[in-house]
């Protein structure tokens, strides 16, 4: 199946620093720290990452965190529930911005 995104490119993510090593190193250090166990477990963080991946519509992240959540013992119903949470938040964020449109209509109608 041909896709716009090449699934093999996910494997190349670690090489993202080829054109800017210093910034990539800083990013990967930060990324590693974020996903360490803390107030949230690694499993919880993986579910959050899966949901965010869907909200920002990153196919690479969706693939990576689908695999990661399964490896961390998440069940399919938990994963889908996290995706629905992301969908509800994204939908609500879209709708609440309708207030801006209504304000503008009211301003222009006066």
Residue pairs with C-beta under 8 A, 6 or more apart in sequence:
3 59
5 59
5 60
7 59
7 63
9 60
10 60
10 63
10 64
13 60
14 28
16 24
16 27
17 23
17 24
17 25
17 28
34 45
35 42
35 45
35 49
36 42
40 48
42 72
43 69
43 72
43 73
43 74
46 65
46 68
46 69
46 72
46 74
47 69
47 74
47 78
47 79
47 82
48 82
49 61
49 65
49 68
50 62
50 65
50 66
50 68
50 69
50 79
50 82
50 83
51 82
51 83
51 85
51 86
52 61
52 86
53 61
53 62
53 64
53 65
54 62
54 83
54 86
54 87
55 86
55 87
55 89
55 90
66 79
69 78
69 79
70 79
